Amino acid sequence: MKSKGQPKEWHVIVDRTPLKGSLNMAIDEFLFQSLEEEPKTCLRFYVWRRPTASLGYSQRISRVVDIDFCQKKGIDIVRRITGGKLVLHDKEVTYSLCSSDKEIFPPNLVDSYSLISRALMQGLKRMGLNPSLADAPPEFYTRGNLPCFSYPARNEVEVMGKKVIGSAQKRVGSKFLQHGSIPLEDEAELLKSISFLKEEGEAVRMISLGQALGRKVSFGWVVNHLKAGFSEYFGISLRPKEFNKKEMKAILKIQKERYENHTWTFGVNRQPPA
């Protein structure tokens, strides 16, 4: 897909310094809140300071995460403003894309999700992989509490028949945030340990980029290919963005009030973000 006329310009943020899970989520939410009616898009890539379990907005924590295990092993837990299922963030590239551009992105979750998957696939093809879009998963996965990487959802990205990218989206009208996990190394056993896969005897149908390519890959190498994939697929240019002091103050406020708030993460009486 190409934008018409002069190439559109998106902001891009590459956070090479590992950040705390609550700060990563606060940055993504700030970018989402910063969207305006006029077309605006920001693409971000980042990593995590510690292994972190992230929950979908509406998930009941006691049904999806082994809290005691996480606390004993020093694994952080955060709750996203996006939907979806439990994800383990550790040795991976995480991406987020926030946009209010109605000329590029369709006004619904399914079609915009598919479009972003195809851009991610363009990046994977540059790495030498042959990705494809997944079909619908089994109904018991959709309705159940299995982790994100148990099955690929419809229009998620597969390599060799296994899920290689897990994503989730939040949308308000034409404005949306989508972020997702791209494992660099095999973390299936740790995922089983933090979830209840170990009790249910379910397999993890995931593959890391390292496994798919048969060698170790770096954060920077993967991000460069993904950036090029987005630029090629959407016909856009990327301009680096850094946060100013006012923006960082707002981000830290979100981090403190939401993502470091025990009630938001563990409770059931949460107020949805604006």
Backbone hydrogen bonds in HBPLUS format (Angstrom, degrees):
<---DONOR---> <-ACCEPTOR-->    atom                        ^
c    i                          cat <-CA-CA->   ^        H-A-AA   ^      H-
h    n   atom  resd res      DA  || num        DHA   H-A  angle D-A-AA Bond
n    s   type  num  typ     dist DA aas  dist angle  dist       angle   num
A0003-SER N   A0234-PHE O   3.15 MM 231  6.13 135.7  2.36 131.5 134.0     1
A0237-SER N   A0008-LYS O   2.79 MM 229  6.19 163.0  1.81 164.6 170.7     2
A0010-TRP N   A0237-SER O   2.87 MM 227  6.25 165.4  1.90 166.4 169.5     3
A0239-ARG N   A0010-TRP O   2.76 MM 229  6.10 162.2  1.79 163.7 170.0     4
A0011-HIS N   A0041-THR O   3.10 MM  30  6.43 165.5  2.12 156.3 153.5     5
A0043-LEU N   A0011-HIS O   2.87 MM  32  6.18 166.0  1.89 150.3 151.8     6
A0012-VAL N   A0239-ARG O   2.95 MM 227  5.77 142.5  2.09 133.4 133.2     7
A0241-LYS N   A0012-VAL O   2.97 MM 229  5.81 144.1  2.10 149.5 147.6     8
A0013-ILE N   A0043-LEU O   2.85 MM  30  6.34 150.8  1.93 151.1 160.2     9
A0045-PHE N   A0013-ILE O   2.84 MM  32  6.30 150.7  1.92 157.7 167.6    10
A0015-ASP N   A0045-PHE O   2.84 MM  30  6.11 162.3  1.87 172.9 167.3    11
A0019-LEU N   A0047-VAL O   3.33 MM  28  6.51 172.1  2.34 127.6 126.3    12
A0049-ARG N   A0019-LEU O   2.80 MM  30  4.82 154.4  1.87 125.2 123.4    13
A0023-LEU N   A0020-LYS O   3.00 MM   3  5.33 126.8  2.30 106.0 119.9    14
A0024-ASN N   A0020-LYS O   2.99 MM   4  6.35 159.4  2.04 158.1 164.6    15
A0025-MET N   A0021-GLY O   3.04 MM   4  6.29 162.7  2.07 153.5 157.2    16
A0026-ALA N   A0022-SER O   3.07 MM   4  6.14 146.2  2.19 132.3 141.8    17
A0027-ILE N   A0023-LEU O   2.92 MM   4  6.14 156.4  1.97 153.5 158.4    18
A0028-ASP N   A0024-ASN O   3.17 MM   4  6.44 165.0  2.20 148.2 151.7    19
A0029-GLU N   A0025-MET O   2.98 MM   4  6.20 159.2  2.03 145.9 151.9    20
A0030-PHE N   A0026-ALA O   2.85 MM   4  6.05 156.6  1.90 146.8 153.7    21
A0031-LEU N   A0027-ILE O   2.98 MM   4  6.24 162.1  2.01 154.6 158.6    22
A0032-PHE N   A0028-ASP O   3.04 MM   4  6.30 151.8  2.12 144.1 152.0    23
A0033-GLN N   A0029-GLU O   2.81 MM   4  6.09 162.5  1.84 156.0 160.5    24
A0034-SER N   A0030-PHE O   2.90 MM   4  6.03 134.8  2.11 143.8 156.1    25
A0035-LEU N   A0032-PHE O   3.24 MM   3  5.62 165.1  2.27 110.5 115.1    26
A0100-SER N   A0040-LYS O   2.91 MM  60  5.39 141.0  2.06 145.4 157.3    27
A0042-CYS N   A0098-CYS O   2.87 MM  56  5.33 155.1  1.94 152.6 159.5    28
A0098-CYS N   A0042-CYS O   2.98 MM  56  5.33 162.4  2.02 153.0 158.1    29
A0044-ARG N   A0096-SER O   2.81 MM  52  5.09 163.0  1.84 156.5 158.1    30
A0096-SER N   A0044-ARG O   2.81 MM  52  5.09 143.3  1.94 143.9 146.8    31
A0046-TYR N   A0094-THR O   2.87 MM  48  5.28 153.1  1.94 146.4 153.7    32
A0094-THR N   A0046-TYR O   3.07 MM  48  5.28 159.8  2.11 160.3 161.3    33
A0076-ASP N   A0051-PRO O   2.99 MM  25  6.39 139.8  2.16 161.5 155.3    34
A0052-THR N   A0089-HIS O   2.90 MM  37  5.11 160.3  1.94 146.2 152.9    35
A0089-HIS N   A0052-THR O   2.74 MM  37  5.11 173.9  1.75 159.1 161.3    36
A0053-ALA N   A0076-ASP O   2.79 MM  23  6.16 164.6  1.81 153.9 153.0    37
A0078-VAL N   A0053-ALA O   2.89 MM  25  6.32 159.3  1.93 159.7 164.9    38
A0054-SER N   A0087-VAL O   2.84 MM  33  5.29 165.7  1.86 156.6 161.4    39
A0087-VAL N   A0054-SER O   2.98 MM  33  5.29 152.3  2.06 147.2 155.7    40
A0055-LEU N   A0078-VAL O   2.92 MM  23  6.37 153.6  1.99 146.4 154.1    41
A0080-ARG N   A0055-LEU O   2.88 MM  25  5.92 177.1  1.88 161.9 162.7    42
A0059-GLN N   A0056-GLY O   3.19 MM   3  5.50 164.0  2.22 115.6 120.5    43
A0057-TYR N   A0082-THR O   2.80 MM  25  5.63 160.2  1.84 146.7 153.1    44
A0063-ARG N   A0060-ARG O   2.99 MM   3  5.70 156.2  2.04 122.9 130.1    45
A0064-VAL N   A0061-ILE O   3.18 MM   3  5.46 152.3  2.26 107.4 115.3    46
A0065-VAL N   A0061-ILE O   3.07 MM   4  5.78 159.2  2.11 164.4 163.4    47
A0066-ASP N   A0194-ILE O   2.70 MM 128  5.16 166.6  1.72 149.7 150.5    48
A0070-CYS N   A0066-ASP O   3.10 MM   4  6.41 164.6  2.13 155.3 159.6    49
A0071-GLN N   A0067-ILE O   2.96 MM   4  6.19 160.8  1.99 154.5 159.5    50
A0072-LYS N   A0068-ASP O   2.97 MM   4  6.17 158.1  2.02 151.6 157.5    51
A0073-LYS N   A0069-PHE O   2.99 MM   4  6.14 151.5  2.08 151.2 158.7    52
A0075-ILE N   A0070-CYS O   2.80 MM   5  4.65 164.4  1.82 145.9 145.9    53
A0148-CYS N   A0086-LEU O   2.77 MM  62  5.43 171.5  1.78 148.9 152.0    54
A0092-GLU N   A0090-ASP O   3.10 MM   2  5.66 123.2  2.44 106.6  90.9    55
A0184-LEU N   A0091-LYS O   2.83 MM  93  5.67 171.9  1.83 139.9 141.3    56
A0093-VAL N   A0182-ILE O   2.95 MM  89  5.13 161.3  1.99 139.3 143.2    57
A0182-ILE N   A0093-VAL O   2.89 MM  89  5.13 137.8  2.07 147.0 159.9    58
A0095-TYR N   A0180-GLY O   3.04 MM  85  5.48 156.0  2.10 147.8 155.3    59
A0180-GLY N   A0095-TYR O   2.89 MM  85  5.48 152.5  1.97 147.5 153.4    60
A0097-LEU N   A0178-GLN O   2.68 MM  81  5.27 152.9  1.75 154.8 164.6    61
A0178-GLN N   A0097-LEU O   2.88 MM  81  5.27 155.7  1.94 145.2 153.4    62
A0099-SER N   A0176-PHE O   3.07 MM  77  5.72 154.5  2.14 151.3 158.7    63
A0176-PHE N   A0099-SER O   3.04 MM  77  5.72 154.9  2.10 154.4 162.4    64
A0105-PHE N   A0101-ASP O   3.07 MM   4  6.15 170.0  2.08 158.2 159.5    65
A0112-SER N   A0108-ASN O   3.25 MM   4  6.28 163.4  2.28 150.9 156.0    66
A0113-TYR N   A0109-LEU O   2.86 MM   4  5.78 154.7  1.92 151.4 158.9    67
A0114-SER N   A0110-VAL O   3.06 MM   4  6.27 156.8  2.12 143.3 149.2    68
A0115-LEU N   A0111-ASP O   3.03 MM   4  6.24 153.5  2.10 142.9 150.0    69
A0116-ILE N   A0112-SER O   3.04 MM   4  6.28 160.3  2.08 149.4 153.4    70
A0117-SER N   A0113-TYR O   3.00 MM   4  6.25 155.8  2.06 148.0 155.2    71
A0118-ARG N   A0114-SER O   3.05 MM   4  6.33 149.9  2.14 145.7 153.0    72
A0119-ALA N   A0115-LEU O   3.15 MM   4  6.53 145.4  2.27 142.5 151.8    73
A0120-LEU N   A0116-ILE O   2.93 MM   4  6.25 158.0  1.98 152.6 158.6    74
A0121-MET N   A0117-SER O   2.85 MM   4  6.12 150.6  1.94 145.4 154.1    75
A0122-GLN N   A0118-ARG O   3.06 MM   4  6.31 141.1  2.22 135.0 144.5    76
A0122-GLN N   A0119-ALA O   3.12 MM   3  5.05 121.9  2.48  91.5 106.1    77
A0123-GLY N   A0119-ALA O   3.28 MM   4  6.71 148.2  2.39 143.0 150.1    78
A0123-GLY N   A0120-LEU O   3.07 MM   3  5.17 119.4  2.46  96.8 111.1    79
A0124-LEU N   A0120-LEU O   3.03 MM   4  6.43 152.3  2.10 147.0 155.1    80
A0125-LYS N   A0121-MET O   2.83 MM   4  6.08 152.4  1.91 151.1 158.2    81
A0126-ARG N   A0122-GLN O   3.23 MM   4  6.48 146.0  2.35 138.6 146.7    82
A0127-MET N   A0124-LEU O   2.96 MM   3  5.03 135.3  2.17  96.8 109.9    83
A0129-LEU N   A0124-LEU O   3.15 MM   5  5.58 162.8  2.18 145.7 142.4    84
A0128-GLY N   A0125-LYS O   2.97 MM   3  5.12 156.7  2.03 104.9 112.5    85
A0132-SER N   A0158-GLU O   2.98 MM  26  5.29 148.3  2.08 141.0 148.0    86
A0158-GLU N   A0132-SER O   2.82 MM  26  5.29 168.1  1.83 160.5 163.5    87
A0134-ALA N   A0156-GLU O   2.84 MM  22  5.43 154.7  1.90 155.6 163.6    88
A0155-ASN N   A0134-ALA O   2.98 MM  21  5.06 168.8  1.99 140.0 136.4    89
A0141-TYR N   A0138-PRO O   3.09 MM   3  5.50 135.8  2.30 106.6 117.9    90
A0142-THR N   A0138-PRO O   3.29 MM   4  6.69 160.5  2.33 150.6 155.5    91
A0143-ARG N   A0139-GLU O   2.99 MM   4  6.20 160.7  2.02 157.5 161.6    92
A0144-GLY N   A0140-PHE O   2.94 MM   4  5.56 126.4  2.23 127.0 139.7    93
A0150-SER N   A0147-PRO O   3.12 MM   3  5.53 160.4  2.16 118.8 119.6    94
A0156-GLU N   A0153-ALA O   3.03 MM   3  5.50 153.0  2.11 139.1 135.2    95
A0164-VAL N   A0157-VAL O   3.06 MM   7  6.03 174.3  2.07 150.2 151.4    96
A0159-VAL N   A0162-LYS O   2.81 MM   3  5.41 155.2  1.87 154.1 159.2    97
A0162-LYS N   A0159-VAL O   3.01 MM   3  5.41 163.9  2.04 114.7 120.0    98
A0163-LYS N   A0205-ARG O   3.06 MM  42  6.21 156.6  2.12 143.2 138.7    99
A0207-ILE N   A0163-LYS O   2.91 MM  44  5.98 147.1  2.02 152.5 149.2   100
A0166-GLY N   A0181-SER O   3.12 MM  15  5.31 156.7  2.17 144.6 151.1   101
A0181-SER N   A0166-GLY O   2.81 MM  15  5.31 150.1  1.90 154.0 158.5   102
A0168-ALA N   A0179-HIS O   2.96 MM  11  5.79 148.7  2.06 156.4 165.2   103
A0179-HIS N   A0168-ALA O   3.06 MM  11  5.79 152.5  2.13 161.9 168.9   104
A0170-LYS N   A0177-LEU O   2.81 MM   7  5.27 154.8  1.87 154.5 162.9   105
A0177-LEU N   A0170-LYS O   2.84 MM   7  5.27 155.6  1.90 153.2 161.1   106
A0172-VAL N   A0175-LYS O   2.81 MM   3  5.32 166.9  1.82 162.2 166.8   107
A0175-LYS N   A0172-VAL O   3.10 MM   3  5.32 157.2  2.15 130.7 128.9   108
A0209-LEU N   A0183-PRO O   2.95 MM  26  6.32 167.2  1.97 146.8 147.8   109
A0210-GLY N   A0184-LEU O   3.08 MM  26  5.47 141.7  2.23 123.5 134.8   110
A0191-LEU N   A0187-GLU O   3.00 MM   4  6.24 158.6  2.04 155.1 161.9   111
A0192-LYS N   A0188-ALA O   2.95 MM   4  6.22 155.4  2.01 148.3 154.6   112
A0193-SER N   A0189-GLU O   3.06 MM   4  6.31 147.7  2.17 139.7 148.4   113
A0194-ILE N   A0190-LEU O   3.02 MM   4  6.34 151.3  2.11 153.6 159.6   114
A0195-SER N   A0191-LEU O   3.14 MM   4  6.17 137.6  2.33 144.5 155.0   115
A0199-GLU N   A0196-PHE O   3.16 MM   3  5.34 139.7  2.33  99.4 109.9   116
A0200-GLU N   A0196-PHE O   3.10 MM   4  6.39 152.0  2.19 146.4 154.4   117
A0201-GLY N   A0197-LEU O   2.88 MM   4  5.79 127.9  2.15 149.8 158.1   118
A0212-ALA N   A0208-SER O   2.95 MM   4  6.20 163.5  1.98 151.3 156.0   119
A0213-LEU N   A0209-LEU O   2.91 MM   4  6.00 152.4  1.99 148.7 155.3   120
A0214-GLY N   A0210-GLY O   2.82 MM   4  5.66 124.2  2.13 135.6 149.5   121
A0215-ARG N   A0210-GLY O   3.13 MM   5  5.13 132.9  2.36 138.7 146.2   122
A0222-VAL N   A0218-SER O   3.11 MM   4  6.32 167.7  2.13 153.7 156.7   123
A0223-VAL N   A0219-PHE O   2.91 MM   4  6.08 168.5  1.93 157.5 161.2   124
A0224-ASN N   A0220-GLY O   2.99 MM   4  6.10 160.5  2.03 147.3 152.3   125
A0225-HIS N   A0221-TRP O   3.30 MM   4  6.57 156.3  2.36 144.0 149.3   126
A0226-LEU N   A0222-VAL O   2.93 MM   4  6.22 157.3  1.98 153.5 160.7   127
A0227-LYS N   A0223-VAL O   2.80 MM   4  5.96 165.7  1.82 158.8 162.1   128
A0228-ALA N   A0224-ASN O   3.09 MM   4  6.24 160.8  2.13 141.2 146.6   129
A0229-GLY N   A0225-HIS O   2.86 MM   4  6.06 148.2  1.96 141.5 151.0   130
A0230-PHE N   A0226-LEU O   2.95 MM   4  6.25 159.2  1.99 155.1 158.5   131
A0231-SER N   A0227-LYS O   3.00 MM   4  6.23 165.3  2.02 151.9 156.2   132
A0232-GLU N   A0228-ALA O   2.91 MM   4  6.05 163.2  1.94 150.3 154.7   133
A0233-TYR N   A0229-GLY O   2.92 MM   4  5.98 167.1  1.94 149.4 153.6   134
A0234-PHE N   A0230-PHE O   2.99 MM   4  5.92 170.2  2.00 151.2 154.5   135
A0235-GLY N   A0231-SER O   2.83 MM   4  5.32 123.9  2.15 131.7 144.3   136
A0236-ILE N   A0231-SER O   3.21 MM   5  4.94 138.6  2.39 123.8 133.9   137
A0248-MET N   A0244-ASN O   2.93 MM   4  6.20 161.1  1.97 156.7 162.3   138
A0249-LYS N   A0245-LYS O   2.98 MM   4  6.14 151.2  2.06 143.7 151.2   139
A0250-ALA N   A0246-LYS O   3.16 MM   4  6.44 154.4  2.23 143.3 149.5   140
A0251-ILE N   A0247-GLU O   2.93 MM   4  6.22 153.8  2.00 149.0 156.8   141
A0252-LEU N   A0248-MET O   2.92 MM   4  6.11 165.0  1.94 152.5 155.4   142
A0253-LYS N   A0249-LYS O   3.08 MM   4  6.25 143.3  2.22 139.5 149.3   143
A0254-ILE N   A0250-ALA O   3.10 MM   4  6.40 155.8  2.16 146.3 151.8   144
A0255-GLN N   A0251-ILE O   2.92 MM   4  6.23 159.3  1.96 151.0 157.4   145
A0256-LYS N   A0252-LEU O   3.00 MM   4  6.16 162.4  2.03 144.2 148.0   146
A0257-GLU N   A0253-LYS O   2.93 MM   4  6.03 171.6  1.94 154.0 156.8   147
A0258-ARG N   A0254-ILE O   2.89 MM   4  5.68 155.3  1.95 147.7 152.9   148
A0260-GLU N   A0255-GLN O   2.84 MM   5  6.03 121.9  2.19 164.1 178.1   149
A0261-ASN N   A0258-ARG O   3.09 MM   3  5.10 157.8  2.14 109.2 111.6   150
A0264-TRP N   A0261-ASN O   3.08 MM   3  5.43 119.5  2.47 105.3 119.2   151
A0265-THR N   A0261-ASN O   3.18 MM   4  6.53 165.4  2.20 158.8 162.3   152
A0266-PHE N   A0262-HIS O   2.82 MM   4  5.78 170.9  1.83 156.5 159.8   153
A0267-GLY N   A0263-THR O   2.77 MM   4  4.41 134.6  1.97 114.6 127.7   154
